Amino acid sequence: MTWNLETIVVGVDGSDGSKVAAERAVAIARHWKSKLLLVTVVRTPEGWWGIGGAPPTPEALSAAMVDGQQRILGEMEEHLDLEGVDYETVEELGDPTTGLIAVSERRDADLVVIGRRGAGLAERVLMGSVADRIVHHSEVPVLVVP
């Protein structure tokens, strides 16, 4: 059986771990001439706005999230050597694990690449790492980059 890597999904969140994972994903995509999807998934905030704080308006929250995603993706595009690589950026909202798995299934990915540690220490302490959950729930092969 031959394994053709036609589409590779890499999760990026601006962390050093996701930069290293994206570098590996670019190298694999370049070698296999694969389509590379740079995916960022932002978790929507849930109800706590600090002492005396008020939630932002839906418009302000949406704008801040979009700006954050575009900043992360823009920095990643500047950081990576993407010349000659067929790639696109994908922005999702919601749980990072669910979002990355959904993109990989929707786009018929052949590989998901993820850093072992991302930007969210609190999430890792409370719920386990995104990488760990993707490894356990993805139907697509996963490469976890240390």
TORNU-894093 format. One record per atom (N, C-alpha, C): atom name; x, y, z; residue number from 1; residue in three letters; chain. Coordinates in steps of 0.05 Angstrom, whole numbers, padded with zeros to 5 digits. Layout:
REM residues N
ATOM  atom       u       v       w   nr  rest  kette
ATOM    CA       X       Y       Z  NUM   ALA      A
...
This chain:
REM residues 146
ATOM  atom       u       v       w   nr  rest  kette
ATOM     N   00017  -00024   00000    1   MET      A
ATOM    CA   00000   00000   00000    1   MET      A
ATOM     C   00018   00025   00000    1   MET      A
ATOM     N   00011   00044  -00017    2   THR      A
ATOM    CA   00026   00069  -00019    2   THR      A
ATOM     C   00011   00091  -00004    2   THR      A
ATOM     N   00026   00106   00011    3   TRP      A
ATOM    CA   00014   00129   00026    3   TRP      A
ATOM     C   00021   00154   00011    3   TRP      A
ATOM     N   00001   00166  -00001    4   ASN      A
ATOM    CA   00004   00192  -00015    4   ASN      A
ATOM     C  -00004   00214   00003    4   ASN      A
ATOM     N   00014   00232   00009    5   LEU      A
ATOM    CA   00008   00255   00026    5   LEU      A
ATOM     C  -00001   00278   00007    5   LEU      A
ATOM     N  -00026   00279   00002    6   GLU      A
ATOM    CA  -00036   00300  -00016    6   GLU      A
ATOM     C  -00043   00325   00000    6   GLU      A
ATOM     N  -00054   00322   00025    7   THR      A
ATOM    CA  -00062   00345   00041    7   THR      A
ATOM     C  -00052   00342   00069    7   THR      A
ATOM     N  -00038   00363   00079    8   ILE      A
ATOM    CA  -00028   00363   00106    8   ILE      A
ATOM     C  -00040   00386   00121    8   ILE      A
ATOM     N  -00050   00381   00145    9   VAL      A
ATOM    CA  -00061   00401   00163    9   VAL      A
ATOM     C  -00040   00406   00185    9   VAL      A
ATOM     N  -00034   00431   00190   10   VAL      A
ATOM    CA  -00017   00437   00213   10   VAL      A
ATOM     C  -00031   00458   00230   10   VAL      A
ATOM     N  -00032   00452   00256   11   GLY      A
ATOM    CA  -00045   00471   00275   11   GLY      A
ATOM     C  -00025   00491   00285   11   GLY      A
ATOM     N  -00033   00517   00282   12   VAL      A
ATOM    CA  -00015   00538   00291   12   VAL      A
ATOM     C  -00030   00557   00310   12   VAL      A
ATOM     N  -00016   00565   00332   13   ASP      A
ATOM    CA  -00028   00582   00351   13   ASP      A
ATOM     C  -00009   00605   00360   13   ASP      A
ATOM     N   00013   00608   00346   14   GLY      A
ATOM    CA   00032   00630   00352   14   GLY      A
ATOM     C   00054   00621   00372   14   GLY      A
ATOM     N   00051   00598   00383   15   SER      A
ATOM    CA   00071   00588   00403   15   SER      A
ATOM     C   00096   00579   00388   15   SER      A
ATOM     N   00118   00577   00403   16   ASP      A
ATOM    CA   00143   00566   00392   16   ASP      A
ATOM     C   00139   00537   00382   16   ASP      A
ATOM     N   00123   00522   00398   17   GLY      A
ATOM    CA   00118   00494   00390   17   GLY      A
ATOM     C   00103   00492   00363   17   GLY      A
ATOM     N   00084   00510   00359   18   SER      A
ATOM    CA   00070   00509   00333   18   SER      A
ATOM     C   00087   00518   00310   18   SER      A
ATOM     N   00106   00536   00316   19   LYS      A
ATOM    CA   00125   00545   00295   19   LYS      A
ATOM     C   00143   00522   00286   19   LYS      A
ATOM     N   00153   00507   00305   20   VAL      A
ATOM    CA   00169   00483   00298   20   VAL      A
ATOM     C   00153   00463   00283   20   VAL      A
ATOM     N   00128   00458   00292   21   ALA      A
ATOM    CA   00111   00439   00278   21   ALA      A
ATOM     C   00105   00448   00250   21   ALA      A
ATOM     N   00101   00474   00246   22   ALA      A
ATOM    CA   00095   00485   00220   22   ALA      A
ATOM     C   00120   00482   00202   22   ALA      A
ATOM     N   00144   00487   00213   23   GLU      A
ATOM    CA   00168   00483   00197   23   GLU      A
ATOM     C   00170   00455   00187   23   GLU      A
ATOM     N   00165   00435   00204   24   ARG      A
ATOM    CA   00166   00407   00196   24   ARG      A
ATOM     C   00144   00401   00175   24   ARG      A
ATOM     N   00121   00413   00179   25   ALA      A
ATOM    CA   00099   00408   00160   25   ALA      A
ATOM     C   00106   00420   00132   25   ALA      A
ATOM     N   00119   00443   00132   26   VAL      A
ATOM    CA   00128   00455   00107   26   VAL      A
ATOM     C   00148   00436   00093   26   VAL      A
ATOM     N   00167   00426   00108   27   ALA      A
ATOM    CA   00187   00408   00096   27   ALA      A
ATOM     C   00174   00383   00085   27   ALA      A
ATOM     N   00155   00372   00099   28   ILE      A
ATOM    CA   00141   00348   00089   28   ILE      A
ATOM     C   00125   00355   00064   28   ILE      A
ATOM     N   00110   00377   00065   29   ALA      A
ATOM    CA   00094   00386   00042   29   ALA      A
ATOM     C   00112   00391   00018   29   ALA      A
ATOM     N   00134   00403   00022   30   ARG      A
ATOM    CA   00153   00408  -00001   30   ARG      A
ATOM     C   00163   00382  -00012   30   ARG      A
ATOM     N   00171   00363   00005   31   HIS      A
ATOM    CA   00181   00338  -00005   31   HIS      A
ATOM     C   00160   00322  -00020   31   HIS      A
ATOM     N   00136   00321  -00010   32   TRP      A
ATOM    CA   00115   00305  -00022   32   TRP      A
ATOM     C   00098   00320  -00042   32   TRP      A
ATOM     N   00104   00346  -00045   33   LYS      A
ATOM    CA   00088   00364  -00063   33   LYS      A
ATOM     C   00059   00364  -00055   33   LYS      A
ATOM     N   00055   00366  -00028   34   SER      A
ATOM    CA   00028   00365  -00017   34   SER      A
ATOM     C   00016   00393  -00013   34   SER      A
ATOM     N  -00010   00394  -00012   35   LYS      A
ATOM    CA  -00024   00418  -00004   35   LYS      A
ATOM     C  -00021   00421   00026   35   LYS      A
ATOM     N  -00014   00445   00036   36   LEU      A
ATOM    CA  -00010   00450   00064   36   LEU      A
ATOM     C  -00032   00469   00074   36   LEU      A
ATOM     N  -00046   00462   00095   37   LEU      A
ATOM    CA  -00066   00479   00107   37   LEU      A
ATOM     C  -00055   00488   00134   37   LEU      A
ATOM     N  -00050   00515   00136   38   LEU      A
ATOM    CA  -00042   00527   00162   38   LEU      A
ATOM     C  -00068   00534   00176   38   LEU      A
ATOM     N  -00074   00520   00198   39   VAL      A
ATOM    CA  -00100   00523   00211   39   VAL      A
ATOM     C  -00097   00534   00239   39   VAL      A
ATOM     N  -00112   00556   00245   40   THR      A
ATOM    CA  -00113   00566   00272   40   THR      A
ATOM     C  -00142   00565   00281   40   THR      A
ATOM     N  -00145   00555   00306   41   VAL      A
ATOM    CA  -00171   00552   00318   41   VAL      A
ATOM     C  -00171   00567   00344   41   VAL      A
ATOM     N  -00188   00587   00346   42   VAL      A
ATOM    CA  -00190   00603   00370   42   VAL      A
ATOM     C  -00215   00595   00386   42   VAL      A
ATOM     N  -00210   00590   00411   43   ARG      A
ATOM    CA  -00232   00582   00429   43   ARG      A
ATOM     C  -00247   00608   00436   43   ARG      A
ATOM     N  -00273   00607   00434   44   THR      A
ATOM    CA  -00289   00630   00441   44   THR      A
ATOM     C  -00291   00631   00472   44   THR      A
ATOM     N  -00289   00655   00483   45   PRO      A
ATOM    CA  -00290   00658   00513   45   PRO      A
ATOM     C  -00316   00649   00524   45   PRO      A
ATOM     N  -00315   00639   00549   46   GLU      A
ATOM    CA  -00339   00628   00561   46   GLU      A
ATOM     C  -00345   00642   00588   46   GLU      A
ATOM     N  -00359   00664   00587   47   GLY      A
ATOM    CA  -00372   00675   00610   47   GLY      A
ATOM     C  -00357   00688   00632   47   GLY      A
ATOM     N  -00331   00686   00635   48   TRP      A
ATOM    CA  -00317   00700   00657   48   TRP      A
ATOM     C  -00302   00724   00646   48   TRP      A
ATOM     N  -00309   00747   00656   49   TRP      A
ATOM    CA  -00297   00772   00646   49   TRP      A
ATOM     C  -00281   00786   00668   49   TRP      A
ATOM     N  -00275   00773   00689   50   GLY      A
ATOM    CA  -00259   00786   00710   50   GLY      A
ATOM     C  -00277   00800   00730   50   GLY      A
ATOM     N  -00266   00809   00751   51   ILE      A
ATOM    CA  -00281   00822   00772   51   ILE      A
ATOM     C  -00290   00849   00762   51   ILE      A
ATOM     N  -00316   00853   00763   52   GLY      A
ATOM    CA  -00327   00879   00754   52   GLY      A
ATOM     C  -00326   00884   00724   52   GLY      A
ATOM     N  -00316   00864   00709   53   GLY      A
ATOM    CA  -00314   00867   00681   53   GLY      A
ATOM     C  -00340   00861   00667   53   GLY      A
ATOM     N  -00343   00872   00644   54   ALA      A
ATOM    CA  -00367   00867   00628   54   ALA      A
ATOM     C  -00358   00854   00602   54   ALA      A
ATOM     N  -00374   00836   00591   55   PRO      A
ATOM    CA  -00366   00824   00566   55   PRO      A
ATOM     C  -00365   00845   00544   55   PRO      A
ATOM     N  -00347   00841   00525   56   PRO      A
ATOM    CA  -00346   00859   00502   56   PRO      A
ATOM     C  -00371   00855   00485   56   PRO      A
ATOM     N  -00377   00874   00469   57   THR      A
ATOM    CA  -00399   00872   00450   57   THR      A
ATOM     C  -00393   00849   00431   57   THR      A
ATOM     N  -00413   00836   00420   58   PRO      A
ATOM    CA  -00407   00814   00400   58   PRO      A
ATOM     C  -00390   00824   00377   58   PRO      A
ATOM     N  -00394   00848   00368   59   GLU      A
ATOM    CA  -00378   00859   00346   59   GLU      A
ATOM     C  -00349   00862   00354   59   GLU      A
ATOM     N  -00344   00873   00379   60   ALA      A
ATOM    CA  -00317   00877   00388   60   ALA      A
ATOM     C  -00303   00850   00392   60   ALA      A
ATOM     N  -00317   00831   00403   61   LEU      A
ATOM    CA  -00306   00804   00408   61   LEU      A
ATOM     C  -00299   00791   00381   61   LEU      A
ATOM     N  -00317   00792   00362   62   SER      A
ATOM    CA  -00312   00780   00336   62   SER      A
ATOM     C  -00288   00793   00323   62   SER      A
ATOM     N  -00287   00819   00324   63   ALA      A
ATOM    CA  -00264   00834   00311   63   ALA      A
ATOM     C  -00238   00826   00325   63   ALA      A
ATOM     N  -00238   00824   00351   64   ALA      A
ATOM    CA  -00213   00817   00365   64   ALA      A
ATOM     C  -00204   00789   00358   64   ALA      A
ATOM     N  -00223   00770   00356   65   MET      A
ATOM    CA  -00216   00743   00349   65   MET      A
ATOM     C  -00205   00741   00321   65   MET      A
ATOM     N  -00218   00754   00302   66   VAL      A
ATOM    CA  -00209   00754   00274   66   VAL      A
ATOM     C  -00182   00767   00272   66   VAL      A
ATOM     N  -00178   00789   00286   67   ASP      A
ATOM    CA  -00152   00802   00286   67   ASP      A
ATOM     C  -00130   00784   00297   67   ASP      A
ATOM     N  -00137   00770   00319   68   GLY      A
ATOM    CA  -00117   00752   00331   68   GLY      A
ATOM     C  -00110   00729   00312   68   GLY      A
ATOM     N  -00130   00718   00299   69   GLN      A
ATOM    CA  -00124   00696   00280   69   GLN      A
ATOM     C  -00108   00706   00257   69   GLN      A
ATOM     N  -00115   00729   00246   70   GLN      A
ATOM    CA  -00100   00739   00223   70   GLN      A
ATOM     C  -00071   00746   00231   70   GLN      A
ATOM     N  -00067   00756   00256   71   ARG      A
ATOM    CA  -00040   00762   00265   71   ARG      A
ATOM     C  -00024   00736   00267   71   ARG      A
ATOM     N  -00035   00716   00279   72   ILE      A
ATOM    CA  -00021   00690   00282   72   ILE      A
ATOM     C  -00014   00679   00255   72   ILE      A
ATOM     N  -00033   00679   00236   73   LEU      A
ATOM    CA  -00028   00668   00210   73   LEU      A
ATOM     C  -00008   00685   00194   73   LEU      A
ATOM     N  -00010   00711   00197   74   GLY      A
ATOM    CA   00009   00729   00183   74   GLY      A
ATOM     C   00037   00726   00193   74   GLY      A
ATOM     N   00041   00724   00219   75   GLU      A
ATOM    CA   00067   00719   00231   75   GLU      A
ATOM     C   00078   00692   00222   75   GLU      A
ATOM     N   00061   00672   00220   76   MET      A
ATOM    CA   00070   00646   00212   76   MET      A
ATOM     C   00078   00646   00183   76   MET      A
ATOM     N   00063   00660   00166   77   GLU      A
ATOM    CA   00071   00662   00137   77   GLU      A
ATOM     C   00098   00676   00134   77   GLU      A
ATOM     N   00103   00697   00151   78   GLU      A
ATOM    CA   00128   00711   00149   78   GLU      A
ATOM     C   00151   00693   00159   78   GLU      A
ATOM     N   00146   00677   00180   79   HIS      A
ATOM    CA   00166   00660   00192   79   HIS      A
ATOM     C   00175   00637   00174   79   HIS      A
ATOM     N   00156   00626   00160   80   LEU      A
ATOM    CA   00161   00601   00144   80   LEU      A
ATOM     C   00172   00607   00116   80   LEU      A
ATOM     N   00187   00589   00106   81   ASP      A
ATOM    CA   00196   00590   00078   81   ASP      A
ATOM     C   00175   00575   00061   81   ASP      A
ATOM     N   00155   00589   00051   82   LEU      A
ATOM    CA   00133   00577   00037   82   LEU      A
ATOM     C   00136   00578   00007   82   LEU      A
ATOM     N   00159   00588  -00002   83   GLU      A
ATOM    CA   00162   00590  -00031   83   GLU      A
ATOM     C   00161   00562  -00044   83   GLU      A
ATOM     N   00144   00559  -00064   84   GLY      A
ATOM    CA   00141   00534  -00078   84   GLY      A
ATOM     C   00123   00514  -00065   84   GLY      A
ATOM     N   00111   00522  -00042   85   VAL      A
ATOM    CA   00092   00504  -00028   85   VAL      A
ATOM     C   00064   00514  -00033   85   VAL      A
ATOM     N   00047   00495  -00041   86   ASP      A
ATOM    CA   00018   00501  -00045   86   ASP      A
ATOM     C   00005   00501  -00018   86   ASP      A
ATOM     N  -00002   00525  -00008   87   TYR      A
ATOM    CA  -00014   00526   00019   87   TYR      A
ATOM     C  -00037   00546   00019   87   TYR      A
ATOM     N  -00053   00543   00041   88   GLU      A
ATOM    CA  -00073   00563   00046   88   GLU      A
ATOM     C  -00076   00565   00077   88   GLU      A
ATOM     N  -00088   00587   00085   89   THR      A
ATOM    CA  -00093   00590   00114   89   THR      A
ATOM     C  -00123   00585   00119   89   THR      A
ATOM     N  -00128   00574   00143   90   VAL      A
ATOM    CA  -00155   00568   00151   90   VAL      A
ATOM     C  -00160   00578   00179   90   VAL      A
ATOM     N  -00182   00593   00183   91   GLU      A
ATOM    CA  -00189   00604   00209   91   GLU      A
ATOM     C  -00214   00591   00218   91   GLU      A
ATOM     N  -00214   00580   00243   92   GLU      A
ATOM    CA  -00237   00567   00255   92   GLU      A
ATOM     C  -00241   00578   00283   92   GLU      A
ATOM     N  -00266   00577   00292   93   LEU      A
ATOM    CA  -00272   00584   00320   93   LEU      A
ATOM     C  -00282   00560   00334   93   LEU      A
ATOM     N  -00275   00558   00360   94   GLY      A
ATOM    CA  -00285   00536   00376   94   GLY      A
ATOM     C  -00263   00521   00390   94   GLY      A
ATOM     N  -00268   00497   00398   95   ASP      A
ATOM    CA  -00248   00480   00411   95   ASP      A
ATOM     C  -00226   00473   00392   95   ASP      A
ATOM     N  -00200   00478   00399   96   PRO      A
ATOM    CA  -00179   00472   00380   96   PRO      A
ATOM     C  -00178   00443   00371   96   PRO      A
ATOM     N  -00182   00424   00389   97   THR      A
ATOM    CA  -00182   00396   00381   97   THR      A
ATOM     C  -00203   00390   00361   97   THR      A
ATOM     N  -00228   00397   00368   98   THR      A
ATOM    CA  -00250   00392   00350   98   THR      A
ATOM     C  -00246   00406   00323   98   THR      A
ATOM     N  -00237   00431   00324   99   GLY      A
ATOM    CA  -00233   00446   00300   99   GLY      A
ATOM     C  -00212   00434   00281   99   GLY      A
ATOM     N  -00189   00426   00292  100   LEU      A
ATOM    CA  -00168   00414   00276  100   LEU      A
ATOM     C  -00177   00387   00264  100   LEU      A
ATOM     N  -00191   00371   00280  101   ILE      A
ATOM    CA  -00201   00346   00270  101   ILE      A
ATOM     C  -00222   00351   00248  101   ILE      A
ATOM     N  -00240   00370   00252  102   ALA      A
ATOM    CA  -00260   00375   00232  102   ALA      A
ATOM     C  -00248   00385   00206  102   ALA      A
ATOM     N  -00228   00402   00207  103   VAL      A
ATOM    CA  -00215   00411   00183  103   VAL      A
ATOM     C  -00202   00388   00169  103   VAL      A
ATOM     N  -00188   00371   00184  104   SER      A
ATOM    CA  -00174   00348   00172  104   SER      A
ATOM     C  -00193   00329   00158  104   SER      A
ATOM     N  -00217   00325   00170  105   GLU      A
ATOM    CA  -00237   00308   00158  105   GLU      A
ATOM     C  -00250   00321   00134  105   GLU      A
ATOM     N  -00258   00346   00137  106   ARG      A
ATOM    CA  -00271   00361   00116  106   ARG      A
ATOM     C  -00254   00363   00091  106   ARG      A
ATOM     N  -00228   00366   00095  107   ARG      A
ATOM    CA  -00210   00370   00072  107   ARG      A
ATOM     C  -00195   00344   00064  107   ARG      A
ATOM     N  -00204   00321   00075  108   ASP      A
ATOM    CA  -00192   00295   00068  108   ASP      A
ATOM     C  -00162   00295   00072  108   ASP      A
ATOM     N  -00153   00306   00094  109   ALA      A
ATOM    CA  -00124   00307   00100  109   ALA      A
ATOM     C  -00112   00279   00103  109   ALA      A
ATOM     N  -00087   00277   00096  110   ASP      A
ATOM    CA  -00072   00252   00099  110   ASP      A
ATOM     C  -00054   00252   00124  110   ASP      A
ATOM     N  -00050   00276   00135  111   LEU      A
ATOM    CA  -00033   00279   00159  111   LEU      A
ATOM     C  -00040   00304   00174  111   LEU      A
ATOM     N  -00040   00302   00200  112   VAL      A
ATOM    CA  -00043   00326   00218  112   VAL      A
ATOM     C  -00017   00329   00232  112   VAL      A
ATOM     N  -00006   00353   00232  113   VAL      A
ATOM    CA   00019   00359   00246  113   VAL      A
ATOM     C   00013   00379   00268  113   VAL      A
ATOM     N   00022   00373   00292  114   ILE      A
ATOM    CA   00016   00390   00315  114   ILE      A
ATOM     C   00040   00391   00333  114   ILE      A
ATOM     N   00045   00414   00345  115   GLY      A
ATOM    CA   00066   00416   00366  115   GLY      A
ATOM     C   00057   00402   00391  115   GLY      A
ATOM     N   00076   00392   00406  116   ARG      A
ATOM    CA   00070   00378   00431  116   ARG      A
ATOM     C   00059   00398   00451  116   ARG      A
ATOM     N   00068   00422   00451  117   ARG      A
ATOM    CA   00058   00442   00470  117   ARG      A
ATOM     C   00051   00467   00455  117   ARG      A
ATOM     N   00027   00478   00461  118   GLY      A
ATOM    CA   00018   00502   00448  118   GLY      A
ATOM     C   00018   00526   00467  118   GLY      A
ATOM     N   00001   00545   00461  119   ALA      A
ATOM    CA   00001   00570   00476  119   ALA      A
ATOM     C  -00015   00569   00502  119   ALA      A
ATOM     N  -00032   00549   00506  120   GLY      A
ATOM    CA  -00051   00550   00528  120   GLY      A
ATOM     C  -00043   00533   00552  120   GLY      A
ATOM     N  -00028   00544   00571  121   LEU      A
ATOM    CA  -00020   00530   00596  121   LEU      A
ATOM     C  -00045   00522   00612  121   LEU      A
ATOM     N  -00063   00541   00616  122   ALA      A
ATOM    CA  -00087   00536   00633  122   ALA      A
ATOM     C  -00103   00513   00621  122   ALA      A
ATOM     N  -00106   00513   00595  123   GLU      A
ATOM    CA  -00122   00491   00582  123   GLU      A
ATOM     C  -00108   00465   00585  123   GLU      A
ATOM     N  -00081   00465   00583  124   ARG      A
ATOM    CA  -00066   00440   00586  124   ARG      A
ATOM     C  -00069   00429   00614  124   ARG      A
ATOM     N  -00069   00446   00634  125   VAL      A
ATOM    CA  -00071   00437   00662  125   VAL      A
ATOM     C  -00099   00426   00667  125   VAL      A
ATOM     N  -00120   00440   00657  126   LEU      A
ATOM    CA  -00147   00432   00662  126   LEU      A
ATOM     C  -00157   00409   00645  126   LEU      A
ATOM     N  -00150   00408   00620  127   MET      A
ATOM    CA  -00162   00389   00601  127   MET      A
ATOM     C  -00143   00371   00587  127   MET      A
ATOM     N  -00117   00374   00591  128   GLY      A
ATOM    CA  -00098   00358   00576  128   GLY      A
ATOM     C  -00091   00373   00551  128   GLY      A
ATOM     N  -00069   00365   00538  129   SER      A
ATOM    CA  -00060   00380   00515  129   SER      A
ATOM     C  -00077   00375   00490  129   SER      A
ATOM     N  -00078   00394   00473  130   VAL      A
ATOM    CA  -00092   00391   00447  130   VAL      A
ATOM     C  -00079   00368   00432  130   VAL      A
ATOM     N  -00052   00367   00432  131   ALA      A
ATOM    CA  -00039   00345   00418  131   ALA      A
ATOM     C  -00048   00318   00428  131   ALA      A
ATOM     N  -00049   00315   00454  132   ASP      A
ATOM    CA  -00058   00289   00466  132   ASP      A
ATOM     C  -00086   00282   00457  132   ASP      A
ATOM     N  -00104   00301   00457  133   ARG      A
ATOM    CA  -00132   00296   00449  133   ARG      A
ATOM     C  -00134   00290   00420  133   ARG      A
ATOM     N  -00118   00304   00403  134   ILE      A
ATOM    CA  -00119   00298   00374  134   ILE      A
ATOM     C  -00109   00270   00369  134   ILE      A
ATOM     N  -00087   00262   00382  135   VAL      A
ATOM    CA  -00076   00235   00378  135   VAL      A
ATOM     C  -00097   00214   00384  135   VAL      A
ATOM     N  -00113   00219   00405  136   HIS      A
ATOM    CA  -00132   00199   00414  136   HIS      A
ATOM     C  -00159   00200   00398  136   HIS      A
ATOM     N  -00165   00222   00384  137   HIS      A
ATOM    CA  -00191   00224   00371  137   HIS      A
ATOM     C  -00190   00227   00341  137   HIS      A
ATOM     N  -00167   00232   00329  138   SER      A
ATOM    CA  -00165   00236   00300  138   SER      A
ATOM     C  -00166   00210   00285  138   SER      A
ATOM     N  -00181   00210   00263  139   GLU      A
ATOM    CA  -00181   00187   00245  139   GLU      A
ATOM     C  -00158   00189   00225  139   GLU      A
ATOM     N  -00145   00212   00225  140   VAL      A
ATOM    CA  -00123   00218   00207  140   VAL      A
ATOM     C  -00097   00213   00222  140   VAL      A
ATOM     N  -00076   00202   00209  141   PRO      A
ATOM    CA  -00050   00200   00223  141   PRO      A
ATOM     C  -00040   00227   00233  141   PRO      A
ATOM     N  -00028   00227   00257  142   VAL      A
ATOM    CA  -00019   00251   00270  142   VAL      A
ATOM     C   00011   00250   00275  142   VAL      A
ATOM     N   00025   00271   00269  143   LEU      A
ATOM    CA   00053   00274   00275  143   LEU      A
ATOM     C   00055   00295   00297  143   LEU      A
ATOM     N   00064   00288   00321  144   VAL      A
ATOM    CA   00068   00307   00343  144   VAL      A
ATOM     C   00097   00314   00343  144   VAL      A
ATOM     N   00103   00340   00341  145   VAL      A
ATOM    CA   00130   00350   00339  145   VAL      A
ATOM     C   00138   00361   00366  145   VAL      A
ATOM     N   00160   00351   00378  146   PRO      A
ATOM    CA   00169   00361   00405  146   PRO      A
ATOM     C   00180   00389   00403  146   PRO      A
